[in-house]
Amino acid sequence: MKNLWIYGLLLMAQASHALALEGAQQEDNGFWYVQTSVYTKHYSPAPDHNNNQDLIGLERNEASGWVFGAATFRNSFSQRSNYAYAGKRYESASYPVYIKLTGGLLEGYSGKYQDKIPLNRFGVAPVIIPSLGAHYGPLAAELVLLGANAVMITTGIRF
């Protein structure tokens, strides 16, 4: 598996955060979130665009709002891609909605599609991804903005 560095980076981020919480003697009331993509729409569709991302993601949401996760999916050109990230979730005090902003490393755009994302050096690019979510009990859905290229709807389960 040539992409083990992504999983190692995620593990180190999670471990360092866990150690920081342990040192501060804080009780964690966060949750895990497993998600998948259900709909994708490119703003400027092209014949070679894939609208079925087959996304599977796992993230840890801390009670403080910090988010750590990883996802694997098929990019707009059907290439298997991986995203390791950290970010922040901002919950509404009145409604079961939230805004989430994540940033991390995206790997998988290669060959003739390498230049389709900015700063894609050596097959890895830094990205920032905003999303708007809603939850009802353990079920959640998010509207994810994929730069100036597409929008994706995901759904998942919190546990």
N, C-alpha and C positions, 0 to 999 in steps of 0.2 A: 504494500500500500504506500504509494509515493506521497500521499497527502497526510501522513501521520503528524507532521509539524503543526497542522491546524488543530488537531485534537490535543496535542501537547500544549499548545498555546492556551487553549480553552481550559485545560486542566490546571495549568499554572495560575491562570487568572482566578479560577474558582477557589483553588487552594489558598492563594494569598488573601483573598477576600475572607474566606472562612477563618483563617488565622487572625486577621485583624478584628473580626467580630468576637472571636474567642478571647482575645486580649482585652477587649473592651467590656467583657462580661455582659453582652447584650443577648436577649432572647430573640430567636429568629421565628417570625410568624409568616414567612414568605411561602411561596408555592412554586411547583414545577408546572410548565406549560408545554404540551405537545401539540403541534399544529401541522396543517397541511394546506396546500393551495386548492381553491375551488374554482377560481375564475381569474383570467388575465386578459387585459385589453391593451394593445399597443396604440399609442396616439396616432402614429403614422404607420399603418400596417404595410408589411412587405411580404412577398410570396415566401421568403425563407424564414419568416418569424414563426416561432413556436408559441402557442398560447396555452399549452398544457405543461406546466412547470414540474409536476410530480414532486413538489416540495415536501420534505419531511424535516421538521425542526424541533429542537428541544431547547428550552431555556429555563433558567432559574430566575425567579423574580423575588427579590428580597423585600422584607417589610419596609425598608427605607426607600424603596422605589428603584434601586439599582437592579439592572438586568444583565445576565450573562448567558450567552447561548451559541448554538451552532446550527446550521441548516445545510442540507444538500438538496439540489434541485437541478433541473435542466434549464439552461439559460435560453435566451431568445433564439439561439441558433442550435438548439437541441444538444448542446455540449453539457456533460455532467459538471456541475460547479459546486463550490463549497464556500460558506460564509461563516466566519468566526467573529463574534462581536461582543461588545459591552455597551451599555447605555443606561438610560433613565426612563422610568415610567411615571407619568404625572396623572394621578387619579383625581376625578372630580369629587368634591365633598358632598354634592347633592344628587348625583346621578351615577349609574353604573357604566360610565364611559371614562376613557383615558386617552392620553396622547403619549406616544412612545418615540423616543429618538435613540437610534443605535448607530454605532460606528465600529468598523472593523476591517478585516481583510477579506477580499473576494478573490477566489482562485477558480480558473476554469475557462476563461476566454482565451482561446489559442488559435494558432494558424491564421487564416485570412480574417478572422473575427477579433484578433488580439487588440486592435485599435478601436473597437466599438465601445470600450469604456476608458475614461481618462486615467492616466498615470499607471497603466498596466505594464509595469516593468517586470520582467522575468516571469510573467504569467500571474502575478499577484498585484491587486490594486486596492488602495484604501477607498472605502466608501462610507457614506452617511445615508441612512435610510429612515425617514419619518413615517409614522403610521398613526392612525386613529382607530381606537378599538372600543368595543362594548362587551360586557359580560352579563350573564344571567346564571347565577349559581356557578357550577363548574364549567359551563359552556361559554366560549368567547369567539368573537370574530373581529378581524382587523381589515381596514382599508390601507394598503401599503403603497406608498408612492415610490416608484422605481425611477428616480431622476426625471428627466424630461422625456423619457421613452415609453413608460407604461405604468399601469395601475394594476394591482393584484388584490384579490380578496382571499383571506385565509380564514380558517376556522380551526378551533382546537378545544382541548379539555385541560382545565386546571386541576391539579391534585397536590 
